[in-house]
């Protein structure tokens, strides 16, 4: 249910007929919450333009995967491209939005999501390019990890890029990083402001009554 809240609310941020990157992990699920009639083309950094929802059991194609190696589908009009063109689209500023997972976000809106020191990773991936070059950066993640806050005063993990992200969407809240700090804009259904504050290590700016998320399709 918590992931459903994150994906539904994130999908509402995407404009019709836009070009959107979905990062590894949770963000790839956003495609299932967007109607094909919206004309949104999803980009996967491994070279798929026109990423669709996760295929139904039995319809998986081993040669068609998302950036994380999970089974993917493709919408009509999709294309496969090489890494040079894929990252050329990213670095050329052609993405309206990138939706990325996060390990930590701090009070300045900086994101850490590419490595946990001491753990093996296959490579740094494309997160640095995406954060630096997409027109808008949305972090879609769980609010806490094993009870520990992921929204912190200062990231203790290596930063992905020195750019403030545009929006943080969690299973508890919608938070907008600003020059003044992190503004609590919405709360998830059934979640109180006090619960959000308790689950957040960083200071939140709270202005008046905080409305509940609209999760209607």
ABEGO torsion letter per residue (X at the ends): XAAAAAAAAAAAABBBGBBBBBBBEAAAAAAAABBAAAGBBBBBAAGBBGBBBBBBBGABBAABBBAAGBBBBBBBGBBBBBAAAAAAAAAAGABABBBBBBABBBAAGBBBAABBBGBBBAEAEAAAAAAAABABBBBBBBABBGGBBABBABBABBBABBBBBABBBBAABBBBBBAAEBBBABBBBGBBAAAAAAABABBBBBBEBBBBBBABX
